[in-house]
Amino acid sequence: MIDKSTITEHAEIVGSCGNHVGTVDHIEGDFIKLTAADSTDGRHKYLPISAVASTEPGRVITLVNHKAAQSLLQDAPEAGTGPNFQAQG
C-alpha cells in the first residue's frame, strides 16, 4: 500500500491514463476524501487508498484509468481498506 503521508491536500487525482478523477480534500482512514467541487452531485466522494499506484508532488496516480477510478468512488468510507488490487504480469 502507498504511504499515506505522500498524499497531500489539494493534489490532483488522475487515472493511470492521465485523465482527471478529482482533487484531494484530505485522508480519512484508508480512503482519500475528494473535494465536493469535483462531484456531479456536489457531495464529497471517497477513493480507497488501495487504488493508488503512486504519488508525485501535487499529483496522485491511480492503478486504473479514470473511468474505472470513478467507478470506485463511494459516498462514504466503508470499513476495511477497499478493493485489493494486484499487479498483472
Phi and psi restraints in degrees (range 20) as a CNS / XPLOR table:
assign (resid 1 and name C) (resid 2 and name N)
       (resid 2 and name CA) (resid 2 and name C) 1.0 -67.1 20.0 2
assign (resid 2 and name N) (resid 2 and name CA)
       (resid 2 and name C) (resid 3 and name N) 1.0 150.1 20.0 2
assign (resid 2 and name C) (resid 3 and name N)
       (resid 3 and name CA) (resid 3 and name C) 1.0 -73.8 20.0 2
assign (resid 3 and name N) (resid 3 and name CA)
       (resid 3 and name C) (resid 4 and name N) 1.0 114.1 20.0 2
assign (resid 3 and name C) (resid 4 and name N)
       (resid 4 and name CA) (resid 4 and name C) 1.0 -57.3 20.0 2
assign (resid 4 and name N) (resid 4 and name CA)
       (resid 4 and name C) (resid 5 and name N) 1.0 -29.1 20.0 2
assign (resid 4 and name C) (resid 5 and name N)
       (resid 5 and name CA) (resid 5 and name C) 1.0 -67.2 20.0 2
assign (resid 5 and name N) (resid 5 and name CA)
       (resid 5 and name C) (resid 6 and name N) 1.0 -14.1 20.0 2
assign (resid 5 and name C) (resid 6 and name N)
       (resid 6 and name CA) (resid 6 and name C) 1.0 -85.7 20.0 2
assign (resid 6 and name N) (resid 6 and name CA)
       (resid 6 and name C) (resid 7 and name N) 1.0 -6.4 20.0 2
assign (resid 6 and name C) (resid 7 and name N)
       (resid 7 and name CA) (resid 7 and name C) 1.0 -94.4 20.0 2
assign (resid 7 and name N) (resid 7 and name CA)
       (resid 7 and name C) (resid 8 and name N) 1.0 115.1 20.0 2
assign (resid 7 and name C) (resid 8 and name N)
       (resid 8 and name CA) (resid 8 and name C) 1.0 -106.4 20.0 2
assign (resid 8 and name N) (resid 8 and name CA)
       (resid 8 and name C) (resid 9 and name N) 1.0 150.8 20.0 2
assign (resid 8 and name C) (resid 9 and name N)
       (resid 9 and name CA) (resid 9 and name C) 1.0 -58.4 20.0 2
assign (resid 9 and name N) (resid 9 and name CA)
       (resid 9 and name C) (resid 10 and name N) 1.0 141.9 20.0 2
assign (resid 9 and name C) (resid 10 and name N)
       (resid 10 and name CA) (resid 10 and name C) 1.0 72.1 20.0 2
assign (resid 10 and name N) (resid 10 and name CA)
       (resid 10 and name C) (resid 11 and name N) 1.0 7.8 20.0 2
assign (resid 10 and name C) (resid 11 and name N)
       (resid 11 and name CA) (resid 11 and name C) 1.0 -70.3 20.0 2
assign (resid 11 and name N) (resid 11 and name CA)
       (resid 11 and name C) (resid 12 and name N) 1.0 146.9 20.0 2
assign (resid 11 and name C) (resid 12 and name N)
       (resid 12 and name CA) (resid 12 and name C) 1.0 -79.3 20.0 2
assign (resid 12 and name N) (resid 12 and name CA)
       (resid 12 and name C) (resid 13 and name N) 1.0 138.2 20.0 2
assign (resid 12 and name C) (resid 13 and name N)
       (resid 13 and name CA) (resid 13 and name C) 1.0 -103.3 20.0 2
assign (resid 13 and name N) (resid 13 and name CA)
       (resid 13 and name C) (resid 14 and name N) 1.0 126.2 20.0 2
assign (resid 13 and name C) (resid 14 and name N)
       (resid 14 and name CA) (resid 14 and name C) 1.0 -126.4 20.0 2
assign (resid 14 and name N) (resid 14 and name CA)
       (resid 14 and name C) (resid 15 and name N) 1.0 152.5 20.0 2
assign (resid 14 and name C) (resid 15 and name N)
       (resid 15 and name CA) (resid 15 and name C) 1.0 -74.2 20.0 2
assign (resid 15 and name N) (resid 15 and name CA)
       (resid 15 and name C) (resid 16 and name N) 1.0 172.2 20.0 2
assign (resid 15 and name C) (resid 16 and name N)
       (resid 16 and name CA) (resid 16 and name C) 1.0 -61.4 20.0 2
assign (resid 16 and name N) (resid 16 and name CA)
       (resid 16 and name C) (resid 17 and name N) 1.0 -19.4 20.0 2
assign (resid 16 and name C) (resid 17 and name N)
       (resid 17 and name CA) (resid 17 and name C) 1.0 -82.6 20.0 2
assign (resid 17 and name N) (resid 17 and name CA)
       (resid 17 and name C) (resid 18 and name N) 1.0 -10.5 20.0 2
assign (resid 17 and name C) (resid 18 and name N)
       (resid 18 and name CA) (resid 18 and name C) 1.0 95.3 20.0 2
assign (resid 18 and name N) (resid 18 and name CA)
       (resid 18 and name C) (resid 19 and name N) 1.0 -5.3 20.0 2
assign (resid 18 and name C) (resid 19 and name N)
       (resid 19 and name CA) (resid 19 and name C) 1.0 -83.2 20.0 2
assign (resid 19 and name N) (resid 19 and name CA)
       (resid 19 and name C) (resid 20 and name N) 1.0 147.9 20.0 2
assign (resid 19 and name C) (resid 20 and name N)
       (resid 20 and name CA) (resid 20 and name C) 1.0 -62.1 20.0 2
assign (resid 20 and name N) (resid 20 and name CA)
       (resid 20 and name C) (resid 21 and name N) 1.0 134.1 20.0 2
assign (resid 20 and name C) (resid 21 and name N)
       (resid 21 and name CA) (resid 21 and name C) 1.0 -111.5 20.0 2
assign (resid 21 and name N) (resid 21 and name CA)
       (resid 21 and name C) (resid 22 and name N) 1.0 -41.9 20.0 2
assign (resid 21 and name C) (resid 22 and name N)
       (resid 22 and name CA) (resid 22 and name C) 1.0 176.1 20.0 2
assign (resid 22 and name N) (resid 22 and name CA)
       (resid 22 and name C) (resid 23 and name N) 1.0 -167.9 20.0 2
assign (resid 22 and name C) (resid 23 and name N)
       (resid 23 and name CA) (resid 23 and name C) 1.0 -130.8 20.0 2
assign (resid 23 and name N) (resid 23 and name CA)
       (resid 23 and name C) (resid 24 and name N) 1.0 135.7 20.0 2
assign (resid 23 and name C) (resid 24 and name N)
       (resid 24 and name CA) (resid 24 and name C) 1.0 -68.5 20.0 2
assign (resid 24 and name N) (resid 24 and name CA)
       (resid 24 and name C) (resid 25 and name N) 1.0 127.6 20.0 2
assign (resid 24 and name C) (resid 25 and name N)
       (resid 25 and name CA) (resid 25 and name C) 1.0 -90.0 20.0 2
assign (resid 25 and name N) (resid 25 and name CA)
       (resid 25 and name C) (resid 26 and name N) 1.0 -58.9 20.0 2
assign (resid 25 and name C) (resid 26 and name N)
       (resid 26 and name CA) (resid 26 and name C) 1.0 -169.9 20.0 2
assign (resid 26 and name N) (resid 26 and name CA)
       (resid 26 and name C) (resid 27 and name N) 1.0 178.0 20.0 2
assign (resid 26 and name C) (resid 27 and name N)
       (resid 27 and name CA) (resid 27 and name C) 1.0 -96.1 20.0 2
assign (resid 27 and name N) (resid 27 and name CA)
       (resid 27 and name C) (resid 28 and name N) 1.0 136.2 20.0 2
assign (resid 27 and name C) (resid 28 and name N)
       (resid 28 and name CA) (resid 28 and name C) 1.0 -129.3 20.0 2
assign (resid 28 and name N) (resid 28 and name CA)
       (resid 28 and name C) (resid 29 and name N) 1.0 102.6 20.0 2
assign (resid 28 and name C) (resid 29 and name N)
       (resid 29 and name CA) (resid 29 and name C) 1.0 62.9 20.0 2
assign (resid 29 and name N) (resid 29 and name CA)
       (resid 29 and name C) (resid 30 and name N) 1.0 -120.8 20.0 2
assign (resid 29 and name C) (resid 30 and name N)
       (resid 30 and name CA) (resid 30 and name C) 1.0 -101.9 20.0 2
assign (resid 30 and name N) (resid 30 and name CA)
       (resid 30 and name C) (resid 31 and name N) 1.0 26.6 20.0 2
assign (resid 30 and name C) (resid 31 and name N)
       (resid 31 and name CA) (resid 31 and name C) 1.0 -131.3 20.0 2
assign (resid 31 and name N) (resid 31 and name CA)
       (resid 31 and name C) (resid 32 and name N) 1.0 150.7 20.0 2
assign (resid 31 and name C) (resid 32 and name N)
       (resid 32 and name CA) (resid 32 and name C) 1.0 -97.4 20.0 2
assign (resid 32 and name N) (resid 32 and name CA)
       (resid 32 and name C) (resid 33 and name N) 1.0 122.7 20.0 2
assign (resid 32 and name C) (resid 33 and name N)
       (resid 33 and name CA) (resid 33 and name C) 1.0 -86.5 20.0 2
assign (resid 33 and name N) (resid 33 and name CA)
       (resid 33 and name C) (resid 34 and name N) 1.0 123.0 20.0 2
assign (resid 33 and name C) (resid 34 and name N)
       (resid 34 and name CA) (resid 34 and name C) 1.0 -89.8 20.0 2
assign (resid 34 and name N) (resid 34 and name CA)
       (resid 34 and name C) (resid 35 and name N) 1.0 154.6 20.0 2
assign (resid 34 and name C) (resid 35 and name N)
       (resid 35 and name CA) (resid 35 and name C) 1.0 -65.5 20.0 2
assign (resid 35 and name N) (resid 35 and name CA)
       (resid 35 and name C) (resid 36 and name N) 1.0 146.9 20.0 2
assign (resid 35 and name C) (resid 36 and name N)
       (resid 36 and name CA) (resid 36 and name C) 1.0 -67.7 20.0 2
assign (resid 36 and name N) (resid 36 and name CA)
       (resid 36 and name C) (resid 37 and name N) 1.0 -24.6 20.0 2
assign (resid 36 and name C) (resid 37 and name N)
       (resid 37 and name CA) (resid 37 and name C) 1.0 -62.0 20.0 2
assign (resid 37 and name N) (resid 37 and name CA)
       (resid 37 and name C) (resid 38 and name N) 1.0 -25.9 20.0 2
assign (resid 37 and name C) (resid 38 and name N)
       (resid 38 and name CA) (resid 38 and name C) 1.0 -86.7 20.0 2
assign (resid 38 and name N) (resid 38 and name CA)
       (resid 38 and name C) (resid 39 and name N) 1.0 -5.6 20.0 2
assign (resid 38 and name C) (resid 39 and name N)
       (resid 39 and name CA) (resid 39 and name C) 1.0 -92.0 20.0 2
assign (resid 39 and name N) (resid 39 and name CA)
       (resid 39 and name C) (resid 40 and name N) 1.0 141.5 20.0 2
assign (resid 39 and name C) (resid 40 and name N)
       (resid 40 and name CA) (resid 40 and name C) 1.0 -68.8 20.0 2
assign (resid 40 and name N) (resid 40 and name CA)
       (resid 40 and name C) (resid 41 and name N) 1.0 -23.5 20.0 2
assign (resid 40 and name C) (resid 41 and name N)
       (resid 41 and name CA) (resid 41 and name C) 1.0 -102.4 20.0 2
assign (resid 41 and name N) (resid 41 and name CA)
       (resid 41 and name C) (resid 42 and name N) 1.0 6.9 20.0 2
assign (resid 41 and name C) (resid 42 and name N)
       (resid 42 and name CA) (resid 42 and name C) 1.0 73.6 20.0 2
assign (resid 42 and name N) (resid 42 and name CA)
       (resid 42 and name C) (resid 43 and name N) 1.0 15.1 20.0 2
assign (resid 42 and name C) (resid 43 and name N)
       (resid 43 and name CA) (resid 43 and name C) 1.0 -116.0 20.0 2
assign (resid 43 and name N) (resid 43 and name CA)
       (resid 43 and name C) (resid 44 and name N) 1.0 153.2 20.0 2
assign (resid 43 and name C) (resid 44 and name N)
       (resid 44 and name CA) (resid 44 and name C) 1.0 -63.6 20.0 2
assign (resid 44 and name N) (resid 44 and name CA)
       (resid 44 and name C) (resid 45 and name N) 1.0 144.9 20.0 2
assign (resid 44 and name C) (resid 45 and name N)
       (resid 45 and name CA) (resid 45 and name C) 1.0 -122.2 20.0 2
assign (resid 45 and name N) (resid 45 and name CA)
       (resid 45 and name C) (resid 46 and name N) 1.0 162.0 20.0 2
assign (resid 45 and name C) (resid 46 and name N)
       (resid 46 and name CA) (resid 46 and name C) 1.0 -125.5 20.0 2
assign (resid 46 and name N) (resid 46 and name CA)
       (resid 46 and name C) (resid 47 and name N) 1.0 134.0 20.0 2
assign (resid 46 and name C) (resid 47 and name N)
       (resid 47 and name CA) (resid 47 and name C) 1.0 -115.3 20.0 2
assign (resid 47 and name N) (resid 47 and name CA)
       (resid 47 and name C) (resid 48 and name N) 1.0 128.5 20.0 2
assign (resid 47 and name C) (resid 48 and name N)
       (resid 48 and name CA) (resid 48 and name C) 1.0 -62.0 20.0 2
assign (resid 48 and name N) (resid 48 and name CA)
       (resid 48 and name C) (resid 49 and name N) 1.0 134.9 20.0 2
assign (resid 48 and name C) (resid 49 and name N)
       (resid 49 and name CA) (resid 49 and name C) 1.0 -63.1 20.0 2
assign (resid 49 and name N) (resid 49 and name CA)
       (resid 49 and name C) (resid 50 and name N) 1.0 -24.7 20.0 2
assign (resid 49 and name C) (resid 50 and name N)
       (resid 50 and name CA) (resid 50 and name C) 1.0 -63.5 20.0 2
assign (resid 50 and name N) (resid 50 and name CA)
       (resid 50 and name C) (resid 51 and name N) 1.0 -13.5 20.0 2
assign (resid 50 and name C) (resid 51 and name N)
       (resid 51 and name CA) (resid 51 and name C) 1.0 -88.4 20.0 2
assign (resid 51 and name N) (resid 51 and name CA)
       (resid 51 and name C) (resid 52 and name N) 1.0 -1.2 20.0 2
assign (resid 51 and name C) (resid 52 and name N)
       (resid 52 and name CA) (resid 52 and name C) 1.0 -89.7 20.0 2
assign (resid 52 and name N) (resid 52 and name CA)
       (resid 52 and name C) (resid 53 and name N) 1.0 128.0 20.0 2
assign (resid 52 and name C) (resid 53 and name N)
       (resid 53 and name CA) (resid 53 and name C) 1.0 -86.9 20.0 2
assign (resid 53 and name N) (resid 53 and name CA)
       (resid 53 and name C) (resid 54 and name N) 1.0 -44.3 20.0 2
assign (resid 53 and name C) (resid 54 and name N)
       (resid 54 and name CA) (resid 54 and name C) 1.0 -163.1 20.0 2
assign (resid 54 and name N) (resid 54 and name CA)
       (resid 54 and name C) (resid 55 and name N) 1.0 170.7 20.0 2
assign (resid 54 and name C) (resid 55 and name N)
       (resid 55 and name CA) (resid 55 and name C) 1.0 -131.7 20.0 2
assign (resid 55 and name N) (resid 55 and name CA)
       (resid 55 and name C) (resid 56 and name N) 1.0 153.3 20.0 2
assign (resid 55 and name C) (resid 56 and name N)
       (resid 56 and name CA) (resid 56 and name C) 1.0 -133.0 20.0 2
assign (resid 56 and name N) (resid 56 and name CA)
       (resid 56 and name C) (resid 57 and name N) 1.0 164.9 20.0 2
assign (resid 56 and name C) (resid 57 and name N)
       (resid 57 and name CA) (resid 57 and name C) 1.0 -55.0 20.0 2
assign (resid 57 and name N) (resid 57 and name CA)
       (resid 57 and name C) (resid 58 and name N) 1.0 119.1 20.0 2
assign (resid 57 and name C) (resid 58 and name N)
       (resid 58 and name CA) (resid 58 and name C) 1.0 77.6 20.0 2
assign (resid 58 and name N) (resid 58 and name CA)
       (resid 58 and name C) (resid 59 and name N) 1.0 11.1 20.0 2
assign (resid 58 and name C) (resid 59 and name N)
       (resid 59 and name CA) (resid 59 and name C) 1.0 -149.4 20.0 2
assign (resid 59 and name N) (resid 59 and name CA)
       (resid 59 and name C) (resid 60 and name N) 1.0 138.5 20.0 2
assign (resid 59 and name C) (resid 60 and name N)
       (resid 60 and name CA) (resid 60 and name C) 1.0 -119.7 20.0 2
assign (resid 60 and name N) (resid 60 and name CA)
       (resid 60 and name C) (resid 61 and name N) 1.0 129.0 20.0 2
assign (resid 60 and name C) (resid 61 and name N)
       (resid 61 and name CA) (resid 61 and name C) 1.0 -113.9 20.0 2
assign (resid 61 and name N) (resid 61 and name CA)
       (resid 61 and name C) (resid 62 and name N) 1.0 127.4 20.0 2
assign (resid 61 and name C) (resid 62 and name N)
       (resid 62 and name CA) (resid 62 and name C) 1.0 -85.6 20.0 2
assign (resid 62 and name N) (resid 62 and name CA)
       (resid 62 and name C) (resid 63 and name N) 1.0 164.9 20.0 2
assign (resid 62 and name C) (resid 63 and name N)
       (resid 63 and name CA) (resid 63 and name C) 1.0 -74.6 20.0 2
assign (resid 63 and name N) (resid 63 and name CA)
       (resid 63 and name C) (resid 64 and name N) 1.0 -17.7 20.0 2
assign (resid 63 and name C) (resid 64 and name N)
       (resid 64 and name CA) (resid 64 and name C) 1.0 -123.6 20.0 2
assign (resid 64 and name N) (resid 64 and name CA)
       (resid 64 and name C) (resid 65 and name N) 1.0 166.2 20.0 2
assign (resid 64 and name C) (resid 65 and name N)
       (resid 65 and name CA) (resid 65 and name C) 1.0 -67.3 20.0 2
assign (resid 65 and name N) (resid 65 and name CA)
       (resid 65 and name C) (resid 66 and name N) 1.0 170.6 20.0 2
assign (resid 65 and name C) (resid 66 and name N)
       (resid 66 and name CA) (resid 66 and name C) 1.0 -61.9 20.0 2
assign (resid 66 and name N) (resid 66 and name CA)
       (resid 66 and name C) (resid 67 and name N) 1.0 -35.9 20.0 2
assign (resid 66 and name C) (resid 67 and name N)
       (resid 67 and name CA) (resid 67 and name C) 1.0 -67.4 20.0 2
assign (resid 67 and name N) (resid 67 and name CA)
       (resid 67 and name C) (resid 68 and name N) 1.0 -42.9 20.0 2
assign (resid 67 and name C) (resid 68 and name N)
       (resid 68 and name CA) (resid 68 and name C) 1.0 -66.6 20.0 2
assign (resid 68 and name N) (resid 68 and name CA)
       (resid 68 and name C) (resid 69 and name N) 1.0 -39.4 20.0 2
assign (resid 68 and name C) (resid 69 and name N)
       (resid 69 and name CA) (resid 69 and name C) 1.0 -63.3 20.0 2
assign (resid 69 and name N) (resid 69 and name CA)
       (resid 69 and name C) (resid 70 and name N) 1.0 -40.8 20.0 2
assign (resid 69 and name C) (resid 70 and name N)
       (resid 70 and name CA) (resid 70 and name C) 1.0 -64.6 20.0 2
assign (resid 70 and name N) (resid 70 and name CA)
       (resid 70 and name C) (resid 71 and name N) 1.0 -31.7 20.0 2
assign (resid 70 and name C) (resid 71 and name N)
       (resid 71 and name CA) (resid 71 and name C) 1.0 -71.7 20.0 2
assign (resid 71 and name N) (resid 71 and name CA)
       (resid 71 and name C) (resid 72 and name N) 1.0 -17.3 20.0 2
assign (resid 71 and name C) (resid 72 and name N)
       (resid 72 and name CA) (resid 72 and name C) 1.0 -86.3 20.0 2
assign (resid 72 and name N) (resid 72 and name CA)
       (resid 72 and name C) (resid 73 and name N) 1.0 -10.8 20.0 2
assign (resid 72 and name C) (resid 73 and name N)
       (resid 73 and name CA) (resid 73 and name C) 1.0 -65.4 20.0 2
assign (resid 73 and name N) (resid 73 and name CA)
       (resid 73 and name C) (resid 74 and name N) 1.0 139.1 20.0 2
assign (resid 73 and name C) (resid 74 and name N)
       (resid 74 and name CA) (resid 74 and name C) 1.0 -120.7 20.0 2
assign (resid 74 and name N) (resid 74 and name CA)
       (resid 74 and name C) (resid 75 and name N) 1.0 155.0 20.0 2
assign (resid 74 and name C) (resid 75 and name N)
       (resid 75 and name CA) (resid 75 and name C) 1.0 -75.7 20.0 2
assign (resid 75 and name N) (resid 75 and name CA)
       (resid 75 and name C) (resid 76 and name N) 1.0 -24.4 20.0 2
assign (resid 75 and name C) (resid 76 and name N)
       (resid 76 and name CA) (resid 76 and name C) 1.0 -148.9 20.0 2
assign (resid 76 and name N) (resid 76 and name CA)
       (resid 76 and name C) (resid 77 and name N) 1.0 148.4 20.0 2
assign (resid 76 and name C) (resid 77 and name N)
       (resid 77 and name CA) (resid 77 and name C) 1.0 -67.7 20.0 2
assign (resid 77 and name N) (resid 77 and name CA)
       (resid 77 and name C) (resid 78 and name N) 1.0 132.8 20.0 2
assign (resid 77 and name C) (resid 78 and name N)
       (resid 78 and name CA) (resid 78 and name C) 1.0 -96.9 20.0 2
assign (resid 78 and name N) (resid 78 and name CA)
       (resid 78 and name C) (resid 79 and name N) 1.0 159.5 20.0 2
assign (resid 78 and name C) (resid 79 and name N)
       (resid 79 and name CA) (resid 79 and name C) 1.0 -60.3 20.0 2
assign (resid 79 and name N) (resid 79 and name CA)
       (resid 79 and name C) (resid 80 and name N) 1.0 149.0 20.0 2
assign (resid 79 and name C) (resid 80 and name N)
       (resid 80 and name CA) (resid 80 and name C) 1.0 95.7 20.0 2
assign (resid 80 and name N) (resid 80 and name CA)
       (resid 80 and name C) (resid 81 and name N) 1.0 -166.9 20.0 2
assign (resid 80 and name C) (resid 81 and name N)
       (resid 81 and name CA) (resid 81 and name C) 1.0 -108.0 20.0 2
assign (resid 81 and name N) (resid 81 and name CA)
       (resid 81 and name C) (resid 82 and name N) 1.0 4.6 20.0 2
assign (resid 81 and name C) (resid 82 and name N)
       (resid 82 and name CA) (resid 82 and name C) 1.0 86.3 20.0 2
assign (resid 82 and name N) (resid 82 and name CA)
       (resid 82 and name C) (resid 83 and name N) 1.0 -168.5 20.0 2
assign (resid 82 and name C) (resid 83 and name N)
       (resid 83 and name CA) (resid 83 and name C) 1.0 -62.1 20.0 2
assign (resid 83 and name N) (resid 83 and name CA)
       (resid 83 and name C) (resid 84 and name N) 1.0 148.2 20.0 2
assign (resid 83 and name C) (resid 84 and name N)
       (resid 84 and name CA) (resid 84 and name C) 1.0 -99.3 20.0 2
assign (resid 84 and name N) (resid 84 and name CA)
       (resid 84 and name C) (resid 85 and name N) 1.0 120.7 20.0 2
assign (resid 84 and name C) (resid 85 and name N)
       (resid 85 and name CA) (resid 85 and name C) 1.0 -104.1 20.0 2
assign (resid 85 and name N) (resid 85 and name CA)
       (resid 85 and name C) (resid 86 and name N) 1.0 141.1 20.0 2
assign (resid 85 and name C) (resid 86 and name N)
       (resid 86 and name CA) (resid 86 and name C) 1.0 -125.0 20.0 2
assign (resid 86 and name N) (resid 86 and name CA)
       (resid 86 and name C) (resid 87 and name N) 1.0 142.4 20.0 2
assign (resid 86 and name C) (resid 87 and name N)
       (resid 87 and name CA) (resid 87 and name C) 1.0 -62.9 20.0 2
assign (resid 87 and name N) (resid 87 and name CA)
       (resid 87 and name C) (resid 88 and name N) 1.0 138.7 20.0 2
assign (resid 87 and name C) (resid 88 and name N)
       (resid 88 and name CA) (resid 88 and name C) 1.0 -100.9 20.0 2
assign (resid 88 and name N) (resid 88 and name CA)
       (resid 88 and name C) (resid 89 and name N) 1.0 136.3 20.0 2
